[in-house]
Amino acid sequence: MHKYYLPILLTMIIAVLNSCAGIPGPTPEDENARLIIARLAHRNDGLTQFKGLANIRMTSEGQTRSGRVAFAAVQPDKMRVELLNTVGIPLTSLSGDGEYIVIRSHGDNKYYRFRQSRTALASVIQVPIGIEDLLSLLAGKVPFPAYTFAQMVAVDKDNEVIVLKNRWRGRVARLTVDSKSQQMMNMQVFDSQGERLYQIEWLGWEEVGTFRIPSKLMIESLPDQRLTLTVDRYWPNVEVPQSTFVLDASRNRS
């Protein structure tokens, strides 16, 4: 019986070896790209919590709405945002406590509650981003998606362009950094099919104490769906009580 199985076993081994030959091998580490990413990953490491005020502009399906927001956050995943009227009274409150997002509409006193995730704010601001990444942006950090290695794809006197890829060499993000200032300029984030999920543009920066904070940034998912934040007041490392992230949603949950 064994003489019949041996040719079959050899054929299977050869087939497996041939299929493995088509699997991409490990990619050499791009040292320059790795150093840039490592430096950006540790920006403002001493900034653990903050408060601020900003003007907000949201465009979706040809309609634009503007307003003013107050925000408070504690790293890495707790955030409170208040949409204010012209005299500073909250119209809508949003709170993320690390597990759930709760929204309160003050006009009709209704509450909405859903789980916190990396794309949870898609239904709120029309951009598939989460509390954690929005918090990172306001803290002057880069909200890096999960990746395996980085490659430098372009360098000139103005820009350095880095592509982040997963283990299958599919790109997950494309980051442009100013060559002189080493500030982030633009980042595109892609889904598993290589389609763009959203794009971030850093449009201005400001020194606040020992930290460098974006004074203006734009997040865009589609050409007609974007969020622009212009920060005009910022208080780093001020006290933010845990009660800040508690909204009573027990009366009306969705």
Secondary structure by P-SEA (a helix, b strand, c coil): caaaaaaaaaaaaaaaaaaaaacccccccaaaaaaaaaaaaacccccccccbbbbbbbbcccbbbbbcccccccccccbbbbbccccccccbbbbbcccbbbbbccccbbbbbbbbccccccccccccccaaaaaaaaacccccccccccccccccccbbbbbbbcccccccbbbbbccccccccbbbbbcccccccbbbbbcccccccccccccbbbbbcccccbbbbbbccccccccccccccccccccccc
